[in-house]
Amino acid sequence: MRYTCPRCIFQETLELLRVARVKFPVVSSTRHKGKTLEIDSSKELITLVGINGEPMGSLAWDFLVDQILTYRKPQQSREARSEPRITLSIRVKYHTPDGTDFESRAGGIGGGGLFIESLAPLAVGTKLAMEFTLPEAPSEWMSAKGVIAWVCPKADQYTFSPGMGVRFTDIASETRSRVLNLVHSVKGIPQGESH
């Protein structure tokens, strides 16, 4: 019989967890019982897997951490820091680092990013160069850069179509101001307020 020290077993287990996908079945939540959370530590990605094994959506760890930190703050502080957004159909063009160009529709926009409708959403963490229009100037294309923070491979109760949530990483202050002015006017928020 071969003896393996407990410390070696622990280190081997940690190494396996670091590079492997770990699956956690949902057993207590009655609404989601039978689904699985799959954690891929090498990609820093959490994927919700449906009862039949189909991926239902993914979140990057940084997005999940941001959400946890947002919701742990008192209500007043959370509202002051969140980015207002609206459901609005606008045209969007986007370009991936591998040189692929797409044209689609964004189903919502806010100061922090937009939701691009797509039947084949790209992977969480994909960086995009984008151009989009606003209703007040439909022929004027504004540019921004972003990263896919989450994906929704099929329509659900939260999104009317499949697609991907893109967080702005680089947007000109004038462009961001125009987006926020539009959001505020649609929501009826006086200028200078966060909602």
C-alpha positions, 0 to 999 in steps of 0.5 A: 500500500502506497502512503501519500502525505495529507499535505500532498493530497491537499495540494493536488486537490487544490491544483485540480480545483484551480484548473477543473470545472466544479459543478454544484447542483441546485437542491434547495431552491424550489424555483431552480431545483435540478439546475447546476452552477458550473464554476470554471476557475481558469476562465473565472466564469460561472455558468448556469446549466439547465436540467437537460444540461444546456447552458442557460447563461454565464457571468464573469467573476468580476461582474458577480463580485460587483453585484455582491458588493453593490447589494451589500451596501445600504439601499441609499448608497446602492441607489446613488452608485448604480447606473440608470438604464432604459429599455430601448431599441437602438442599432449597434455595430461591434468588432471582436479582437479576432476581426469579426464584425457584427451588426445588431440591435441593442435592447437597452442602454445606460451609463454603464453599458448596453444589452446587445441582442444576439442568437449566438452571444459571444463568450463572457470576457470578450472585448468589443469595439462598438458603435451605436446610434441614439434616437435623437440622431439615428445617422450619427454613430458613437463609439465605445469599447466594452467587455461582455459581462454576462450572456443570456443564450435564450429569452427569459423573464428578464430579457425578451431576447437572447444576447449579451450584457456589455459593460463599457470600459472606454467611452468618451465623456461626451458620448456617456453624457448623451446616453445619460441625458437620453436615459434621464429624459425617458425616465423623467429624471431631472438632470444632475440626479443619478436616477 
